Amino acid sequence: MTVPPPPQAPYPSAVPPPPPSGRWRPERVDALPGTEFGLVQLRVEPITSGLAIGSLIAGIGSILASFLVLCFGVAGSASGWGGWVSGAFTLLSVLVGGGAVAIGIVARRQVRRSGQTGQVRFTGAGLGMAGMVCGSCGAGIALLSLALTLVLQLSA
């Protein structure tokens, strides 16, 4: 009967595992004067800004809420409850749209100021702009739909 050898670690404790192939690329190598060593700065991959993604999501939500304003306003204008319900959704749409515009401005500023050597570089300026546009369009559609609802409700 043979005894199996004890399990061994994949690498000896003094030797670190090699870096994953292709993930670590030097951006700059500075020689240290008087030595044979150098200082390596690794390339940092760009990251999509979470603020820009949030701005776009809030802008799309503002547009969806503005269509609720239109639907409930037109459907309930003859019965008299359309103005109240569409007013509540208008408030929601304007608040979310304003938040999308504000977050989009902050996201574009974050993208513009990032990217110095050795720091994280953010991308997503277009997402931030799309969030700003969607948010302002959603708030505008909601306000126009509320005005249409009030006109229909007063004429009925």
ABEGO torsion letter per residue (X at the ends): XBBBBBBBBABBAABBBBBBBGABBBABBBBBBGBABBBBBBBBBBBBBAAAAAAAAAAAAAAAAAAAAAAAAAAAAAAGAAAAAAAAAAAAAAAAAAAAAAAAAAAAAAAAABGBBGBBBBBGAAAAAAAAAAAAAAAAAAAAAAAAAAAAAAAX
